[in-house]
């Protein structure tokens, strides 16, 4: 079965792992000079992790919204095509009857 629109968007737009898996707190702390207080680094790390989670949640919501819009668009296209086919069939019948 081919991947859905949601699966494709999720695989490209949503990070595969939470921040602690990608960048452990110890590796994050190593990016700062040793004179930086650990409490400040920990606070910054929690803030960064929280912001990343918020962004991921927003992207997930946008993907869900886009998938819903896609369903509506597909239905509209199918409805229009069917209407056009019915209109063409009616016109063909009129030509044959004339």
ABEGO torsion letter per residue (X at the ends): XBBBAAAAAAAAABBABBAAAABBAAAAAAABBAABBAAAAAAAAAAAAAAAAAAAAAAAAAAAAAAAAAAAAAAAAAAAAAAAAAAAAAAAAAAAAX
